[in-house]
Amino acid sequence: MTMADKMVIMKDGLIQQIASPLEAYNSPENLFVAGFIGSPAMNQFKGKIVEENNQIYFDEGDFKVKIPEYIKDSISSYINKEVVMGIRPENIYDSNYDLLAEYPQKLSALCEVIEPMGNEYIVYLATKNSKITARFDPKKMPPMDEMINITFDMNKTLYFDIETEFRIT
C-alpha cells in the first residue's frame, strides 16, 4: 500500500475497487475490500438497524450501539433490516482510555487474547455473537479471561448491505 498512488483490488478476476491506498482503507466499496485491506482486518458484525424513540441503533443481538445522526438519512431505508457494520480495530478503545473517540458507544466483551506489540496491544475479544479485534494503546494491559468495557467510535463505522455486500454509508 505504501508504494502505490492507486491500487486495483481484485477478487476472482473481477475488479472490486480502484482507489488510492488510503481511500480503499477508509472507504471500501464492499465487504471484500473492507476485509482484505488492513491488518488486522476490519471487524464485521451482522445485525439489524432499529429505531427507538426517534434514534437509530445497530443491534447485534448481544450489544446495541447508537448510530450518529448524520448517518440517519443514508441508513433509514434499512430500518428493521439486517446489515453488516464494519469498524477498524484502531477505532475500538479500552473504555478507560477512550477520549479520542468522537462518538463513543460503550459495550462489554470478554478479553480472550492479548498480543503485546510494543507500541500497541492487539486485543481479541468476544461477545455471545461476535469476535472483536481491537488495537489498544499500551497504557495498561487489559485483564485476560474477564469482561472488559470497550468503546466503539461510531463516527468511524461503515455499513454494508447484507445481500449485495456493497457499502451503504
Secondary structure, DSSP 8 states (H G I E B T S, - for coil): -TT-SSEEEEETTEEEEEE-HHHHHHS-SBHHHHHHSSSS--EEEEEEEEEETTEEEEE-SS-EEE--GGGHHHHGGGBTSEEEEEE-GGGEEEGGG-TT-SSEEEEEEEEEEEEE-SS-EEEEEE-SS-EEEEEE-TTS---TTSEEEEEEEGGG-EEEETTT-BB--
